[in-house]
């Protein structure tokens, strides 16, 4: 059976099972900074590390101006220097607690990252410390709790979920493509400008203020969040006068348990909107003055999760309007010199295009210490421009082995395909995308 037919069969089976099978149904809004008065320690140190190995065959680009060079999609991040590598993906250390006895309704949360990833890469790889979270939560009011500082934004389940209970090594293509934001200065049209990220990856976080609360009614829990933030990434100030707006609603039938693996059935919807400032090149004349312009960035989604006993599942649909990251020139590693020596591959963005995608995710524990997982995701990029549209399909087979409640091994095999659906198969774009390799990954998670 071909990969395409296999994936179609998986989609059909998943659709039929979606109502009966289950995923983590935890309330991520309430798992940080909301401990009951007097229940939390004044200071608690915690953290986790994630050593990993990832591998592709390293197939080179088969067409275009960078033919024969590394394909960016067959290299391993964050440095994109190799097609296989050992890495410390994350190494985080945090401090959390209450102001007890001064004020047990006030919580704080602090977390730094020392791993080698998109958060630390701009500063120099493994060992570089970057602040990911620094927030204070005020639990003084019944109608709304108040959180201020830098913290996770209310939104997609993949982004809002605690990473130490994430069931796979890599995010889905749609989450990585339109939600895990890279901040860049320009649209990539300027000649010989690699236009790489100007700071850390967004990591689903922002600096701002959030009002949120959950209300329990028998076995049902209803939650909301409203946030206003800078919209300019981690640990830095705003770069324009526009603020991002984040909205979130969820309702959950709670079956039992507590914490990040609480069992229940949850439905949710979310919306994000803000502006991004880009420099647009004015032609190819190096003496021409470039122009700065603000572009609207919108994201929204709807989904459901379910966890009950041995079964878990999740499904989500995501839409993006504006500021669509559009890969690199010719599929090359950003900064690579073209074969004719006249240009360098840049990171590109379509400021006024659209994208969408979805995923279906299922897991089953065959034993208390072993879980088998399967996830199918699709990402449709640049859907408003026929020649530029790209379609990415990924089927991920996974297994998790739980050594104990705080240590586990994750194994993934990703069957990956990509195409330019509105271009002929002989077009260089499809020749390039035909070379996308499958990806194998293994990761250890250890919480302390």
Secondary structure, DSSP 8 states (H G I E B T S, - for coil): --HHHHHHHHHHHHHHHTTT-------GGGSSS---TTTS-S-EEEEEEEEEEEE----B--SSTTTTSBBGGGS-TTT---SEEEEEEEEEEEEEEEETTTEEEEEEEEEEE-SSSTTTGGGTSTT--EEEEEEEEE---SS-EEEEEEEE-S--HHHHS-GGG-SSSS--HHHHHHTS----SB-S-STT-----SS---TTEEEEEEEEEEEEETTEEEEEEEEEE--S-TTS--SSS--EEEEEEEEEEEEE--GGG-EEEEEEEEEEEEEEEEEE--SS-TTS--EEEEEEEEEEEEEEEEEETTEEEEEEEEEEES-EEEEEGGGB-TT-B-TTSS-B--EEEETT-EEEEEEEEEEEEEETTEEEEEEEEEEEE-TTSGGG-EEEEEEEEEEEEEEETTEEEEEEEEEEEEE-TTS-TTSHHHHHHTT---EEEEEEEEE-
